[in-house]
Amino acid sequence: MKKSTENKPIFCAFLRGVNVKGTNMKMAEVCSVFEKTGMENVSSVLASGNILFSSDKKKDELKALLEKAMSTHFNYDAFLFIKDKTEVETIFTENPFDANPDFHIYGFAGIAGIEKTLMEEFEKSKKTEEERGLIAANNFYWRVPKGNTLESEFGKILGRKNLKDTFTSRNLNTFEKVLKKM
């Protein structure tokens, strides 16, 4: 008999570095790894490493368990950041920037306090004229003109190896899609 998962918390694991720089993963295979570690109701949102699942375990325990399973299965250093529905909703709804078709807006999922580090790095970086970074509701948000994400100085800072275990970023549209499926 299948165990009921109705009352189990729903999480999203935001994986860092999926399908970039030679780390290619099929989301069905990633979901399979999650299922083998005991996660339930596993599904992916987009192909950028956003995995929805249910579990009774605590977030710290889930992070350690899933990073180890992903690292072993895919033979790479896995980093993921687990958020519950309330946290994803906060990242999406507290975005301080107005929608504008000329800009990308990114939210960040990461370790506690990472928003301060990101703001410090943003303030030190050279920016395009309308590039902005703000903290709202303990989350860092970055608005960058379309076409400048990877070329911007801050965009290059985000790729530093010394920061890889502290955060990952997603376009706000991704957070919206994740939230709708939670």
C-alpha distance (Angstrom), angle and dihedral (degrees) to the residues before:
residue distance angle dihedral
M1 . . .
K2 3.81 . .
K3 3.77 114.8 .
S4 3.83 115.9 -118.5
T5 3.79 115.0 -110.0
E6 3.80 97.4 -177.4
N7 3.80 95.9 111.6
K8 3.79 98.4 37.8
P9 3.79 117.2 110.5
I10 3.80 117.1 -103.8
F11 3.79 118.0 -132.8
C12 3.76 138.3 -179.5
A13 3.79 119.2 -142.8
F14 3.80 110.1 -153.3
L15 3.80 106.5 -157.2
R16 3.79 120.0 -152.4
G17 3.80 122.4 -133.2
V18 3.80 98.9 9.4
N19 3.80 115.8 161.2
V20 3.80 93.3 -2.2
K21 3.80 130.7 106.5
G22 3.80 94.9 6.9
T23 3.82 98.0 -47.9
N24 3.80 98.5 121.5
M25 3.77 120.9 174.1
K26 3.75 133.9 170.3
M27 3.79 109.0 -131.9
A28 3.82 91.6 -136.3
E29 3.81 88.4 59.8
V30 3.82 91.6 46.9
C31 3.82 89.2 51.0
S32 3.79 89.1 50.8
V33 3.82 90.6 55.1
F34 3.81 89.6 51.5
E35 3.81 91.1 49.7
K36 3.82 91.8 49.5
T37 3.82 89.0 55.5
G38 3.80 90.1 56.1
M39 3.79 101.6 -96.2
E40 3.80 116.0 145.6
N41 3.82 134.6 -148.2
V42 3.81 89.7 20.2
S43 3.81 119.6 -176.8
S44 3.78 138.2 148.4
V45 3.77 131.3 -125.3
L46 3.81 113.1 -149.1
A47 3.82 121.1 -27.4
S48 3.79 96.6 -81.0
G49 3.80 100.3 90.8
N50 3.79 106.4 -85.8
I51 3.80 107.5 144.8
L52 3.80 122.5 -175.7
F53 3.80 118.4 -157.4
S54 3.79 145.4 149.0
S55 3.79 126.7 -122.5
D56 3.80 141.6 152.4
K57 3.82 91.2 -141.6
K58 3.80 122.9 105.2
K59 3.81 119.0 -102.0
D60 3.83 95.2 -111.2
E61 3.80 90.9 51.6
L62 3.81 91.2 46.6
K63 3.80 92.1 49.7
A64 3.81 93.1 52.8
L65 3.80 93.9 43.3
L66 3.81 95.7 46.7
E67 3.81 96.1 42.4
K68 3.80 89.8 52.8
A69 3.82 92.7 47.2
M70 3.81 92.9 47.1
S71 3.82 92.9 45.4
T72 3.80 91.7 50.4
H73 3.80 96.5 44.1
F74 3.82 97.9 44.0
N75 3.82 97.4 30.4
Y76 3.81 96.2 -127.1
D77 3.81 137.9 101.4
A78 3.79 101.8 -86.8
F79 3.79 120.6 -155.2
L80 3.77 121.0 -178.0
F81 3.76 135.7 167.9
I82 3.78 120.0 -147.1
K83 3.79 121.8 -148.3
D84 3.77 130.1 176.4
K85 3.80 123.3 -137.8
T86 3.81 94.0 -91.8
E87 3.82 91.3 52.8
V88 3.82 93.1 48.0
E89 3.80 89.6 47.6
T90 3.81 90.5 50.9
I91 3.81 92.5 50.2
F92 3.79 90.0 50.8
T93 3.81 100.7 41.2
E94 3.81 98.9 39.7
N95 3.80 93.5 56.9
P96 3.83 103.5 135.9
F97 3.81 95.8 -155.8
D98 3.79 127.8 88.3
A99 3.78 116.2 -125.1
N100 3.79 111.9 -97.9
P101 3.82 125.4 172.2
D102 3.81 90.5 -138.6
F103 3.83 94.6 61.2
H104 3.78 141.9 59.7
I105 3.79 115.3 -141.2
Y106 3.79 117.9 -156.2
G107 3.78 130.5 -165.4
F108 3.79 123.0 -163.2
A109 3.79 132.6 -135.2
G110 3.76 114.7 -163.8
I111 3.75 151.2 113.8
A112 3.81 121.9 -37.6
G113 3.80 111.2 -75.5
I114 3.81 96.2 15.3
E115 3.80 90.2 122.3
K116 3.82 89.5 70.0
T117 3.82 92.7 50.6
L118 3.81 90.8 47.8
M119 3.81 91.3 49.2
E120 3.82 91.4 50.1
E121 3.81 90.9 50.1
F122 3.81 91.3 45.8
E123 3.80 92.6 50.6
K124 3.83 91.1 51.3
S125 3.82 94.0 48.6
K126 3.78 127.6 90.0
K127 3.80 108.8 -109.0
T128 3.77 138.4 -158.5
E129 3.79 114.0 -112.6
E130 3.80 96.6 -92.7
E131 3.81 100.9 27.1
R132 3.80 111.3 123.8
G133 3.78 139.3 -177.9
L134 3.80 124.8 -165.8
I135 3.79 139.7 168.8
A136 3.81 117.6 -134.7
A137 3.82 126.6 167.9
N138 3.84 90.3 -5.9
N139 3.80 92.0 -56.4
F140 3.79 129.0 111.9
Y141 3.81 118.6 -130.6
W142 3.78 127.3 -168.9
R143 3.79 126.3 -162.8
V144 3.78 114.9 -166.4
P145 3.81 131.2 170.2
K146 3.81 111.4 -100.9
G147 3.79 111.3 -95.7
N148 3.82 93.1 29.5
T149 3.81 102.4 77.7
L150 3.81 98.1 100.3
E151 3.80 95.8 29.8
S152 3.80 96.5 51.8
E153 3.78 118.5 100.8
F154 3.81 90.5 -124.3
G155 3.81 90.4 49.5
K156 3.81 88.4 56.6
I157 3.83 90.8 48.4
L158 3.81 89.1 55.0
G159 3.80 89.3 61.2
R160 3.81 95.2 56.5
K161 3.79 113.8 128.2
N162 3.81 92.3 -135.0
L163 3.83 89.3 64.2
K164 3.82 99.4 43.8
D165 3.80 95.4 99.2
T166 3.82 94.0 48.6
F167 3.83 107.6 60.0
T168 3.76 150.9 -12.4
S169 3.78 128.7 -151.9
R170 3.77 135.0 -139.5
N171 3.76 134.7 -174.3
L172 3.82 108.7 -104.3
N173 3.82 88.0 -115.8
T174 3.82 87.8 64.8
F175 3.80 92.2 52.5
E176 3.81 88.2 51.0
K177 3.82 92.0 51.8
V178 3.82 91.6 47.1
L179 3.80 91.5 49.1
K180 3.82 92.4 50.7
K181 3.82 90.2 55.1
M182 3.80 95.2 46.3
